[in-house]
Amino acid sequence: MTSIVYHPDYLLHETGNHPERKERLLAIMRLIEESGINVQRIEPEKAPIEQIICVHDPEYIEKVKYHSEHEIPLDPDTVVCRDSYHVAMLAAGGAIRAIDLAMGGDGAFALLRPPGHHAFPGRGSGFCIYNNIAIGAKHAQRKGCKRVLIADWDVHHGNGTQHIFYDDSSVFYFSVHQYPYYPGTGSAGETGEGDGRGYTLNVPLPAGSGDAMYIYAFERILMPAAREFDPDIVLVSAGFDAHLDDPLAGMAVTTTGFAKMASIVSSIADKCCVGRLAIMLEGGYNLHALSHSVLAVLGVLEANHGDVKT
């Protein structure tokens, strides 16, 4: 069975005239409905504070609460409203719920908002409040997954996720991204430190890179590294801002290219961990490109996990 994890309260994170806006999820949900695909829709609960604290400093969590109550941006790019504290906890809870579904054998795509991979333990940035996928990875380990693979195909390097696991050999972080570009990290020389040395793998690509280069990175670089790491679960930070029509970057990936990347990570999950795969939404700011790319990835999950049911 394939599931989407979604909560209508994700729309309460009001950002005004901002690229990361509620219309992103509205466009996705509208296309899913219009497409006729029968999805199992799962509504998550808020992540417990104790699970958020596994990744984020308690002082930062209090800061998020205060800034939300007073509608003070966390940084120039990361705006909040009165509901943002609640919604961010619900987004982290969506990542946890997706992990539980994947552990139970379902394909899971968590349509989370706000996104997460630029969030550090002590600060939010790049539209991100809590690092959803890092919270999800920690939850997977509590559920018995000793080794977690995170593959990040957002056009921007997931600097927050890399930082959180940079010295951790139990989490393998792979990122393919436009470089040099925001946030300025993600060079090939960043490979981890201490016990985590060799467990970070960055594939920086120049502007204009399209399907061929991305698929090469996934087939020729990620696949052999993943098989050697032999994860117990595969997680994906799925940003769709590398799409050729996206306004915030300069890459040339097509909807078909995203589907192919999804097929590759699904194959890795099948070979290494009995299909345990959870995908988390990150960026993507052209509504048509975003919604159609998400639908294409759901199609891959459907093909690999059997009929999707209501």
N, C-alpha and C positions, 0 to 999 in steps of 0.2 A: 504494500500500500504506500502511496505517496501523500504527503501532507504539506500544507502551508501553515505556518505559525503566524498569526496576525491578530491584532487587537484594535478595535475601532478607536480606542483611546490614543493610539499612536498619532492620530490626527490632531490631538489637543496640544501638541508641541508647536505652538504658533511662532513662526519665524519672520512673518511679514514678507517684504520684497527681498527674498534670499534664495539662492539656488537650491538649498536643502529645505524643501517646503512640502506641505501635506499633499499637494497635487501629485507628487511622485507616486505615493501609495494609492491614491484615488485612481490614477491612470492604470496602474498595474491591476488593481482589483476589478476595474471596469473591463479591461481586455480579457481577463480570466473568465469573467461572466459571459462576455460576448462570444468568446471562442467556443463555448460549449464543453470545455474540458471539465470533468467532474472532479473537484478537488475535495479532499477531507480538510476542512478548516478547523484549526485548533486555536483556541484562545488561551494564552498563557496567564499566569499570575505574576505578580511582582516578585523579583528576586529578593530573598531574605537579605537583610543587612549583612549577616555573617558571611554570605557568599560573595557579596560585593567587596567586603573587607579583605577577602583572600587576594584581591588584585589592587584595590584602591585604599589609600590612606584614610583613616577615619576623619581626619581634619578636612580632607578634600570633600568627603561626602557631606559634611556639615556646610562646607562652602557652597556646594551645589544647591543644597536646601535654601541657604540664605539668599544666594543670587537669584534663585527662582522666585522666592517670595517677593523680592524687591525688583525683579526683572532687570537685573544687571548682567550684561554679557560676561561670559567666562573669559573670553578674549575677543579681539575684533572680528573674528570669523565665527565665533560660537555663541550665538544668541540664545537666550532662554526667556520663558514666560512663566506665569504662576504655576502652570501645570507641568513644567519640564522636569521637576524633581520626580514626580510620580511617573511620568512617561519614561524617563531614563531607567528607572527601576523596572518598569514593565518591559522595556527593550532587553535589559539583561535577563529578565525572567523568560523572555522569548527564546534567547539563546539556550538557556537551561532546558526549556521544554523541547527544543529541537534535538538536543543531545539525548534526552530520554527517548524520544521517538526513534532516533537512529540506533540507539542501543537495543531497542525492541525490534529492529529489523525493518523499520519504515524508512523510506526516503523522505527527507525533511528539508524544506526551504523556509527559513525564517525571514519574513518581510518586516525587518526591524527598522525602527526610527525612534530616536536619532541613531546614526551609524556609530561605529566605535573604534576603528583601528588606529586613529590618531590620538586616542586618549591614553595618558600616562598615569601611573599610580597616584600622582599628586596634582595633576592638572588635565583639563580638557583642552582640545585644540582641533582645528580643521573640521568644524561642525560636530565633533564627537564629545560626548559627556562621559560615559562609562565605556570601557573596552569590552564590548559584548562577547566577542569571540574568545578573549582571554578568560573571561568569567566562565564561559562555556567549556573551555579546555580544562580549567581547574575542576569543574563539576564532573567532566568525563573521567578525570583521574580519581576523583572520589568514588566514582561508580566502578572502578576497577581497570580503567585503561591506563596502562603504565606508560605507553608511548603515544603521543598525539602529534599528528601531522597537520599543520596549518598551511594551506596554499592560498595566496593572496594575489588576485588578478586585477584589483583596482588599479586605475592608472596612476594613483599616487602611492608612494611607498608607505607601508603601514608601520611608521616609526614607533608608535606606541606599543604595538604588539611585539615588534622586534626587541624593544627595550625591556619589556616585561620578562621575556624568556631568553635574553641574550646569554645568560650564564647557566642555562638549564638544559641539560642533555636529554631530558625526557620529552621536550617539545621541539620538533623540527619545524622551523619557520622558513617557508619559501615564498619569495615575492618576485613578480615580474612587473615592471613599471616603467613609465617614461622617466628618463634621466638625462641631463639634470633638470629637475623640476621640483615643485613643492612636494615634500617639505625639505628637500635638499639632502636627504639621507638615502641610503640604499645602494651604495657602491658595491662593486663585486668584492672589494677587500673587506667588507664587513661580514665576518663569518662566525661571530660569537667570541666569548672570552671565558676563561676558566674552564669549568666542567662543560660549558656550552660551546666551546670552540669546535667548529665544524658542523654545528647544528643550525646555523643560519646560512641560507643560500639565496643571494640576490642576483637577479638577472636584469640589470639596467639596460633599457633599450632606447634608441634615439627617437625623437619625434618623427612621426610618419610611419612607424612600424605597424604592420597589419597582421592578418591572419597567419601568414606563413611563418613569421618570426615568433609569434606567440605559440603556435602549435609546435614549432621546433623546440622552443624552451620547455614545453610541457612533455613532449615525447622523448627528447634526447637528454634533457637535463633533470627534470623533476622525476620522471619515471624510474630511472636507475637509482637515483638517490633515495626515493621513497621505498623501493624494494629492499635496499640495503638497510634502511631504518626500520622497516617492517612495523608500521603503526598499528595500534589497536583500534583507532578511529581516524577518519579523515574529515577535517573541517575546512571550509572555504570562506574566505572573505571575498564576496562576489560584488565588486563594484563594476558598473557598466559604463564608466566614464572614459574608457579607452575606445568606445565606439566612434566610428568615423564622423558621426553627426553630433557628438557631444560638444557643448560650447566651452567647457572648462579645460580642455586639454588638446593635444595635437596628434593623437594616434588614429589608426585606421582599421580597427577591428570591426568586423561585421557581426550581425546577429548569428550567422552560421558559425563564425569563429568562436563565439561564446559557447554555442552548443557543443562544438568539438572539444573545447577545454573541459566542459562539464562531463563529456563522455570519457575523457582521459582520466579525470580524477575519480569518476565512478568506477572505471576499470581498476584503478589502483586500490580503491576500497574493496572491490570484489576479490582481488588477488591477495590482499594482505589481511583484511579484517571482516570477512563475511558480509561485505557490502555496507558497513557502518559509515554513513556519509551524512553530514549536516552542512547546509549551505546558509550563510548569513548575508543579508543585503548590506552593502556599504554604499558607494556612490553611484552616480548615473543621473544626468540632469537634463537630457533631452527626453521629454515624456514619451514620445513615440518609440525612440530607440530603446529606452529603458524597459518599457512595458513589453515590447515584442521580444527583447532579449531574455527577460525573465520567463516569458511564456515558452521560449525555445528551450531554456534550461529545464523547466518543468516537464517538457516533452521528453527530454533525455531521462529524467528521473522516472517518469511513467513507463518508458520502455524498459528500464532496468529493474523496476520494482513491481511490474505487473499492472493491472488495471487500477486506475485511480478511482476511489469510491467516495460518495458523499457520506 
